[in-house]
Amino acid sequence: MGNKLFSEVTELTGLPENLIGEELKALLLRKGVNPEQLTMESLREALADYLAHVVLEAEEAHEDTVKN
């Protein structure tokens, strides 16, 4: 499933495939997932961690804005 799932996800984002592909690949590698062996479960876990990180950064930025 790996390469096919990876290709489908990068295509379905609607973003430039070369950019999102590199970002997704780096995200997966940080989680210890080989993009060629990507599964739905490893994709879910990696994206959940990524979203949690993005939300945390947004909350911190908002708090900094409110303080100033």
PyMOL commands that set and color helices and strands:
alter all, ss='L'
color gray80, all
select helices_A, chain A and resi 2-12+17-30+35-37+40-67
alter helices_A, ss='H'
color red, helices_A
deselect
rebuild
show_as cartoon
